[in-house]
Every structure is written in structure tokens, then in C-alpha cells.
Amino acid sequence: MIWQREDEPLWEYAAHFSHEYSRCPETNDRAAYGAFKSGLQSSHFRYLVHSSNWRTYDELMKQAVIHAKAEYFNSKSGPSARQ
């Protein structure tokens, strides 16, 4: 089981999870979806995953990329990023 560390950004967790998933060809998408969801730290994205109607692992990972990009750019939007 892969868990997102408390200080681990979503993009890093998603990349780590995807890498490990690719090494387990016998794992089906449904199991991967559940494992990814279970390993998420409490966050807005975790809430979205639990309340969404995303059905496939591919849909989940596409949304993870979108939200990871937003998380990254929002972390860079402090006063020093505007200078």
C-alpha cells in the first residue's frame, strides 16, 4: 500500500503511485483506483475523489494531474512569486 506523506504534494504522490502501479501488471484498474484513493491525505482533492462520479483509473489520474498543477501554481503565488 502506498500512502501520501503529510508533506508530500499531490503530483509527487501521483507520480510515485503511477510508477509502482506500472510495475504491477496483474493489478486491475479498479483495485488501483481504490488504493490511490485510500492513500490520499485529507485534502480538497481527496474530498473530490470521494464525491465524484469518476469511474476509471484513467479519469482519476487525469484529474490528479489537473489538481496537482493547480496545487503547484497556488503554492508559487505568494508575494515573492509576483516580483
VEXNUMAR-857170 format. One record per residue: z, x, y of N, C-alpha, C, O, CB in turn. Coordinates in Angstrom, 1 decimal. Each point is the difference from the previous one (the first is absolute). Glycine has a CB too. Example, Ala and Ser with C-alpha at 12.3 -4.5 7.8 and 13.67 -1.06 7.14 Angstrom:
BEGIN
+--------+--------+--------+--------+--------+--------+--------+--------+--------+--------+--------+--------+--------+--------+--------+
|     nZ |     nX |     nY |    caZ |    caX |    caY |     cZ |     cX |     cY |     oZ |     oX |     oY |    cbZ |    cbX |    cbY |
+--------+--------+--------+--------+--------+--------+--------+--------+--------+--------+--------+--------+--------+--------+--------+
|    7.8 |   13.2 |   -5.7 |    0.0 |   -0.9 |    1.2 |    0.0 |    0.9 |    1.2 |    0.7 |    1.0 |    0.0 |    0.5 |   -2.9 |   -1.2 |
|   -1.9 |    1.5 |    2.3 |    0.0 |    0.9 |    1.1 |    0.8 |   -0.8 |    1.1 |    0.1 |    0.5 |    1.1 |   -2.3 |    0.7 |   -1.7 |
+--------+--------+--------+--------+--------+--------+--------+--------+--------+--------+--------+--------+--------+--------+--------+
END
This chain:
BEGIN
+--------+--------+--------+--------+--------+--------+--------+--------+--------+--------+--------+--------+--------+--------+--------+
|     nZ |     nX |     nY |    caZ |    caX |    caY |     cZ |     cX |     cY |     oZ |     oX |     oY |    cbZ |    cbX |    cbY |
+--------+--------+--------+--------+--------+--------+--------+--------+--------+--------+--------+--------+--------+--------+--------+
|    0.0 |    0.8 |   -1.2 |    0.0 |   -0.8 |    1.2 |    0.0 |    0.9 |    1.2 |    0.7 |    1.0 |    0.1 |    0.5 |   -2.8 |   -1.3 |
|   -2.0 |    1.4 |    2.2 |   -0.1 |    0.7 |    1.2 |    0.6 |   -0.8 |    1.1 |   -0.3 |   -1.2 |    0.2 |   -1.8 |    2.4 |   -0.9 |
|    3.0 |   -0.6 |    1.5 |    0.7 |   -0.7 |    1.1 |   -0.3 |    0.7 |    1.3 |   -0.1 |    1.2 |    0.1 |    2.0 |   -1.9 |   -1.7 |
|   -2.1 |   -0.1 |    2.6 |   -0.2 |    0.5 |    1.4 |    1.4 |    0.5 |    0.5 |    0.9 |   -0.7 |    0.0 |   -2.9 |   -0.9 |    0.4 |
|    2.0 |    2.9 |    0.0 |    1.2 |    0.5 |    0.5 |    0.3 |   -0.7 |    1.4 |   -0.9 |   -0.5 |    0.6 |    0.5 |    2.8 |   -1.8 |
|    1.7 |   -2.2 |    1.6 |    0.4 |   -0.7 |    1.2 |   -0.8 |    0.5 |    1.2 |   -0.3 |   -0.8 |    0.9 |    2.6 |    0.5 |   -1.9 |
|   -2.6 |    1.6 |    1.1 |   -0.6 |    0.6 |    1.1 |   -1.6 |    0.2 |   -0.2 |   -0.6 |    0.6 |    0.8 |    2.8 |    0.6 |   -0.3 |
|   -2.7 |   -1.7 |   -1.6 |   -1.4 |    0.2 |   -0.4 |   -0.9 |   -1.0 |    0.7 |    0.2 |   -1.2 |   -0.2 |    0.6 |    2.2 |   -2.0 |
|   -1.8 |   -0.6 |    2.9 |   -0.9 |   -1.0 |    0.6 |   -0.8 |   -0.7 |   -1.0 |   -0.2 |    0.6 |   -1.1 |    0.1 |    0.9 |    3.2 |
|   -0.4 |   -2.6 |   -1.8 |   -0.8 |   -0.8 |   -0.9 |   -1.2 |    0.7 |   -0.5 |   -0.3 |    0.0 |   -1.2 |    1.0 |   -2.0 |    2.3 |
|   -1.4 |    2.8 |   -0.3 |   -1.2 |    0.7 |   -0.4 |    0.3 |    1.0 |   -1.1 |   -0.8 |    0.2 |   -0.9 |   -0.2 |   -0.5 |    3.2 |
|    2.1 |    1.0 |   -2.1 |    0.4 |    1.0 |   -1.0 |    0.4 |   -0.7 |   -1.4 |   -0.4 |    0.5 |   -1.0 |    1.2 |    1.0 |    2.9 |
|   -0.1 |   -2.6 |   -1.8 |    0.4 |   -0.7 |   -1.2 |   -1.3 |   -0.5 |   -0.7 |   -0.1 |    0.2 |   -1.2 |    2.4 |   -0.8 |    2.2 |
|   -3.2 |    0.0 |   -0.3 |   -1.2 |   -0.6 |   -0.5 |   -0.9 |    1.1 |   -0.7 |   -0.5 |   -0.1 |   -1.1 |    0.6 |   -1.7 |    2.8 |
|   -0.2 |    3.0 |   -1.0 |   -0.7 |    1.1 |   -0.6 |    0.6 |    0.5 |   -1.2 |   -0.7 |    0.3 |   -1.0 |    0.0 |    0.3 |    3.3 |
|    2.0 |   -0.4 |   -2.3 |    0.7 |    0.5 |   -1.2 |   -0.1 |   -1.0 |   -1.2 |   -0.3 |    0.4 |   -1.1 |    1.9 |    0.8 |    2.6 |
|   -1.4 |   -2.5 |   -1.2 |   -0.2 |   -1.0 |   -1.0 |   -1.4 |    0.0 |   -0.6 |   -0.2 |   -0.1 |   -1.2 |    2.0 |   -1.3 |    2.4 |
|   -2.8 |    1.4 |   -0.3 |   -1.4 |    0.0 |   -0.5 |   -0.3 |    1.2 |   -0.9 |   -0.7 |   -0.2 |   -0.9 |    0.1 |   -1.1 |    3.0 |
|    1.1 |    2.4 |   -1.7 |   -0.2 |    1.2 |   -0.8 |    0.5 |   -0.2 |   -1.4 |   -0.6 |    0.3 |   -1.0 |    0.7 |    1.2 |    3.1 |
|    1.2 |   -1.9 |   -2.1 |    0.6 |   -0.2 |   -1.3 |   -0.7 |   -1.1 |   -0.8 |   -0.1 |    0.1 |   -1.3 |    2.3 |    0.7 |    2.3 |
|   -2.6 |   -1.8 |   -0.4 |   -0.7 |   -1.1 |   -0.7 |   -1.3 |    0.4 |   -0.6 |   -0.3 |   -0.4 |   -1.1 |    1.4 |   -1.2 |    2.7 |
|   -1.8 |    2.5 |   -0.9 |   -1.3 |    0.5 |   -0.5 |    0.2 |    0.9 |   -1.2 |   -0.9 |    0.2 |   -0.8 |    0.0 |   -0.3 |    3.1 |
|    2.1 |    0.6 |   -2.5 |    0.3 |    0.8 |   -1.2 |    0.4 |   -0.8 |   -1.2 |    0.3 |    0.6 |   -1.1 |    0.4 |    1.2 |    2.7 |
|   -0.6 |   -3.1 |   -1.4 |    0.4 |   -0.9 |   -1.1 |   -1.0 |   -1.0 |   -0.3 |    0.1 |   -1.2 |    0.4 |    2.3 |    1.5 |    0.2 |
|   -3.5 |    0.0 |   -1.2 |   -1.2 |   -0.9 |   -0.1 |    0.4 |   -1.2 |   -0.9 |   -0.7 |   -1.0 |    0.1 |   -0.8 |    2.9 |    0.1 |
|    2.5 |   -1.8 |   -1.0 |    0.4 |   -1.2 |   -0.8 |    0.8 |   -1.1 |    0.7 |    0.2 |   -1.0 |   -0.5 |   -0.2 |    2.6 |   -1.4 |
|    0.4 |   -1.3 |    3.2 |    0.7 |   -0.9 |    0.8 |   -0.9 |   -1.0 |    0.6 |   -1.0 |    0.4 |    0.6 |    2.8 |    1.3 |   -0.2 |
|   -1.5 |   -3.0 |   -0.5 |   -0.9 |   -1.0 |    0.6 |    0.4 |   -0.3 |    1.4 |    1.0 |    0.4 |    0.5 |   -1.4 |   -1.4 |   -2.7 |
|   -0.6 |    0.4 |    3.0 |    0.2 |   -0.2 |    1.4 |    1.2 |   -0.9 |    0.3 |    0.7 |    0.2 |    1.0 |   -3.1 |    0.1 |   -0.7 |
|    2.7 |   -1.3 |   -1.2 |    1.1 |   -0.9 |    0.2 |    1.3 |    0.8 |    0.0 |    0.9 |   -0.3 |    0.8 |   -2.2 |   -1.6 |   -1.8 |
|    1.5 |    2.7 |    0.0 |    1.2 |    0.8 |   -0.1 |    0.1 |    1.0 |    1.2 |    1.1 |    0.2 |    0.5 |   -1.2 |   -0.4 |   -3.0 |
|   -1.0 |    0.8 |    2.9 |    0.0 |    0.9 |    1.2 |    0.4 |   -0.7 |    1.2 |    0.8 |    0.5 |    0.8 |   -2.5 |    0.9 |   -1.9 |
|    1.2 |   -2.6 |    1.3 |    0.4 |   -0.9 |    1.2 |    1.5 |   -0.2 |    0.0 |    0.6 |    0.2 |    1.0 |   -2.9 |   -1.3 |   -1.1 |
|    2.8 |    0.7 |   -1.0 |    1.4 |   -0.3 |   -0.1 |    0.9 |    1.2 |    0.2 |    1.0 |    0.0 |    0.7 |   -1.5 |   -1.8 |   -2.2 |
|    0.1 |    3.0 |    1.0 |    0.7 |    1.2 |    0.1 |    0.0 |    0.5 |    1.5 |    1.0 |    0.4 |    0.5 |   -1.6 |    0.2 |   -2.9 |
|   -0.6 |   -0.7 |    3.0 |   -0.1 |    0.4 |    1.4 |    0.9 |   -0.9 |    0.9 |    0.7 |    0.6 |    0.8 |   -3.1 |    0.2 |   -1.2 |
|    2.4 |   -2.0 |    0.2 |    0.8 |   -1.0 |    0.7 |    1.5 |    0.3 |   -0.2 |    0.7 |   -0.1 |    1.0 |   -2.6 |   -1.6 |   -1.2 |
|    2.2 |    1.9 |   -1.0 |    1.5 |    0.3 |   -0.3 |    0.5 |    1.2 |    0.6 |    1.2 |    0.2 |    0.3 |   -1.6 |   -1.4 |   -2.4 |
|   -0.5 |    2.2 |    2.3 |    0.4 |    1.3 |    0.5 |    0.1 |    0.1 |    1.5 |    0.5 |    1.0 |    0.5 |   -1.5 |    0.0 |   -2.5 |
|    0.6 |   -2.0 |    2.7 |    0.0 |    0.0 |    1.5 |    1.4 |   -0.1 |    0.6 |    0.8 |   -0.8 |   -0.5 |   -3.1 |   -0.2 |    0.4 |
|    2.5 |    1.8 |    1.1 |    1.2 |   -0.2 |    0.8 |    0.0 |   -1.3 |    0.8 |   -1.1 |   -0.5 |    0.2 |    1.4 |    3.1 |   -0.1 |
|    0.8 |   -3.1 |    0.3 |    0.0 |   -1.1 |    0.9 |   -0.7 |    0.3 |    1.3 |    0.3 |    0.9 |    0.7 |    1.9 |   -1.7 |   -1.7 |
|   -3.2 |   -0.1 |    1.3 |   -0.9 |    0.2 |    1.2 |   -0.8 |   -1.2 |    0.2 |    0.0 |   -1.0 |   -0.8 |   -0.1 |    3.5 |    0.4 |
|   -0.6 |   -2.5 |    1.5 |   -0.9 |   -1.1 |    0.3 |   -1.1 |   -0.1 |   -1.0 |   -0.3 |   -1.1 |   -0.4 |    0.8 |    1.3 |    2.9 |
|   -1.0 |    0.9 |   -2.9 |   -1.0 |    0.0 |   -1.0 |    0.5 |   -0.6 |   -1.4 |   -0.7 |   -0.8 |   -0.6 |   -0.4 |    2.8 |    1.8 |
|    2.3 |   -1.6 |   -1.5 |    0.5 |   -0.6 |   -1.3 |    0.1 |   -1.5 |    0.1 |   -0.2 |   -0.7 |   -1.0 |    1.5 |    2.9 |    0.6 |
|   -0.8 |   -2.7 |    1.5 |    0.0 |   -1.4 |    0.2 |   -1.4 |   -0.6 |   -0.1 |   -0.1 |   -1.0 |   -0.7 |    2.1 |    1.2 |    2.2 |
|   -3.0 |    0.4 |   -0.9 |   -1.3 |   -0.5 |   -0.1 |   -0.5 |   -0.1 |   -1.5 |   -0.7 |   -0.9 |   -0.4 |    0.2 |    1.8 |    2.7 |
|    0.8 |    0.2 |   -3.0 |   -0.4 |    0.1 |   -1.4 |    0.6 |   -1.2 |   -0.8 |   -0.7 |   -0.7 |   -0.8 |    0.5 |    3.2 |    1.0 |
|    1.5 |   -2.7 |    0.0 |    0.6 |   -1.1 |   -0.7 |   -0.4 |   -1.4 |    0.4 |    0.1 |   -0.9 |   -0.8 |    1.8 |    2.5 |    0.5 |
|   -2.4 |   -1.7 |    1.5 |   -0.3 |   -1.4 |    0.5 |   -1.5 |   -0.2 |    0.1 |   -0.5 |   -1.1 |    0.4 |    2.6 |    1.1 |    0.9 |
|   -2.9 |    1.0 |   -1.7 |   -1.5 |   -0.1 |    0.0 |   -0.6 |   -0.7 |   -1.2 |    0.7 |   -0.3 |   -1.0 |   -0.7 |    2.3 |    2.4 |
|   -1.2 |   -2.3 |   -1.3 |   -0.8 |   -0.5 |   -1.1 |   -1.0 |    1.0 |   -0.5 |   -0.9 |   -0.3 |   -0.7 |    1.2 |   -2.0 |    1.6 |
|    0.0 |    3.6 |   -0.6 |   -0.8 |    1.0 |   -0.6 |    0.1 |    0.0 |   -1.5 |    1.2 |   -0.1 |   -0.5 |   -0.9 |    1.6 |    2.6 |
|   -1.4 |   -1.5 |   -2.8 |    0.1 |   -0.2 |   -1.5 |   -0.3 |    1.3 |   -0.8 |    0.5 |    0.1 |   -1.1 |   -1.3 |   -2.4 |    1.6 |
|    0.1 |    3.3 |    0.1 |   -0.3 |    1.1 |   -0.8 |    0.6 |    1.3 |    0.6 |    0.4 |    0.1 |    1.2 |   -2.6 |   -1.2 |   -1.8 |
|    2.2 |    2.1 |   -0.2 |    0.5 |    1.3 |    0.4 |   -0.9 |    0.6 |    1.1 |    0.5 |    0.6 |    0.9 |    0.4 |   -0.2 |   -3.2 |
|   -2.2 |   -0.6 |    2.2 |   -0.9 |    0.5 |    1.1 |    0.3 |   -0.7 |    1.3 |    0.0 |    0.7 |    1.0 |   -1.8 |   -0.3 |   -2.7 |
|    2.0 |   -1.7 |    1.7 |    0.4 |   -0.7 |    1.3 |    1.3 |    0.6 |    0.5 |    0.1 |    0.2 |    1.2 |   -1.3 |   -2.3 |   -2.0 |
|    2.2 |    2.3 |    0.0 |    1.2 |    0.5 |    0.4 |   -0.2 |    1.4 |    0.6 |    0.6 |    0.3 |    1.1 |    0.6 |   -1.6 |   -2.9 |
|   -1.9 |    2.2 |    1.2 |   -0.2 |    1.3 |    0.5 |   -0.8 |    0.0 |    1.3 |    0.2 |    0.9 |    0.9 |   -0.1 |    0.0 |   -3.2 |
|   -1.1 |   -1.8 |    2.4 |   -0.7 |   -0.1 |    1.3 |    0.9 |   -0.4 |    1.1 |   -0.1 |    0.6 |    1.1 |   -2.0 |   -1.2 |   -2.3 |
|    3.0 |   -0.3 |    1.0 |    1.0 |   -0.4 |    1.0 |    1.0 |    1.1 |    0.3 |    0.4 |    0.2 |    1.1 |   -0.7 |   -2.5 |   -1.9 |
|    0.6 |    3.1 |   -0.2 |    1.0 |    1.1 |    0.1 |   -0.7 |    1.0 |    1.0 |    0.7 |    0.6 |    0.8 |    0.3 |   -0.9 |   -3.1 |
|   -2.2 |    0.6 |    2.1 |   -0.7 |    1.0 |    0.9 |    0.0 |   -0.5 |    1.4 |    0.2 |    0.7 |    1.0 |   -1.7 |    0.0 |   -2.9 |
|    1.1 |   -2.0 |    2.1 |    0.0 |   -0.6 |    1.4 |    1.4 |    0.1 |    0.6 |    0.1 |    0.4 |    1.2 |   -1.9 |   -2.0 |   -1.9 |
|    2.8 |    1.3 |    0.0 |    1.4 |    0.0 |    0.5 |    0.5 |    1.4 |    0.2 |    0.8 |    0.3 |    0.9 |   -0.4 |   -2.5 |   -1.9 |
|   -0.8 |    3.1 |    0.1 |    0.4 |    1.4 |    0.2 |   -0.6 |    0.6 |    1.2 |    0.7 |    0.8 |    0.7 |   -0.5 |   -0.6 |   -3.2 |
|   -1.5 |   -0.5 |    2.8 |   -0.6 |    0.5 |    1.3 |    0.7 |   -0.6 |    1.2 |    0.3 |    0.8 |    0.9 |   -2.5 |   -0.6 |   -2.1 |
|    2.6 |   -1.4 |    1.2 |    0.7 |   -0.6 |    1.1 |    1.4 |    0.6 |    0.1 |    0.4 |    0.3 |    1.2 |   -1.6 |   -2.4 |   -1.5 |
|    1.9 |    2.3 |   -0.8 |    1.3 |    0.7 |    0.0 |   -0.1 |    1.4 |    0.6 |    0.8 |    0.4 |    0.8 |   -0.2 |   -1.7 |   -2.8 |
|   -1.7 |    2.0 |    1.6 |   -0.2 |    1.4 |    0.6 |   -0.2 |    0.0 |    1.5 |    0.6 |    0.7 |    0.7 |   -1.6 |   -0.1 |   -3.0 |
|    0.0 |   -1.5 |    2.7 |   -0.3 |    0.0 |    1.4 |    1.2 |   -0.5 |    0.9 |    0.2 |    0.4 |    1.1 |   -2.6 |   -0.7 |   -1.7 |
|    3.1 |   -0.7 |    0.0 |    1.2 |   -0.5 |    0.8 |    1.1 |    1.1 |    0.1 |    0.7 |    0.0 |    1.0 |   -1.2 |   -2.3 |   -1.8 |
|    0.6 |    3.2 |   -0.2 |    1.0 |    1.1 |    0.1 |   -0.4 |    1.0 |    1.0 |    0.8 |    0.8 |    0.5 |   -0.3 |   -1.2 |   -2.9 |
|   -1.8 |    0.4 |    2.8 |   -0.5 |    1.0 |    0.9 |   -0.1 |   -0.6 |    1.5 |   -0.4 |    0.7 |    0.9 |   -0.9 |    0.4 |   -2.8 |
|    1.7 |   -2.3 |    2.1 |   -0.2 |   -0.7 |    1.2 |    1.2 |    0.2 |    1.0 |    0.1 |   -0.8 |    1.0 |   -1.5 |   -0.8 |   -2.2 |
|    2.3 |    2.6 |    1.0 |    1.1 |    0.2 |    0.9 |   -0.5 |    0.6 |    1.3 |   -1.2 |    0.2 |    0.2 |    2.7 |    0.1 |   -2.2 |
|   -0.6 |    0.0 |    2.9 |   -0.4 |    0.5 |    1.3 |   -0.8 |    1.3 |    0.0 |   -0.9 |    0.2 |    0.8 |    2.9 |   -1.3 |    0.1 |
|   -1.6 |    2.0 |   -1.9 |   -0.7 |    1.2 |    0.0 |   -1.5 |   -0.1 |   -0.5 |   -0.8 |    0.8 |    0.3 |    3.0 |    0.3 |   -0.7 |
|   -2.5 |   -2.2 |   -0.4 |   -1.3 |   -0.2 |   -0.5 |   -0.9 |   -0.5 |    1.1 |   -1.3 |    0.2 |   -0.1 |    2.2 |   -0.7 |   -2.1 |
|   -0.4 |   -0.1 |    3.3 |   -0.8 |   -0.5 |    1.1 |   -0.4 |    1.1 |    1.0 |   -0.9 |   -0.2 |    0.8 |    2.0 |   -2.0 |   -1.1 |
|   -0.4 |    3.3 |    0.3 |   -0.3 |    1.1 |    1.0 |   -1.3 |    0.7 |   -0.3 |   -0.3 |    1.0 |    0.7 |    2.8 |   -0.7 |   -0.5 |
+--------+--------+--------+--------+--------+--------+--------+--------+--------+--------+--------+--------+--------+--------+--------+
END
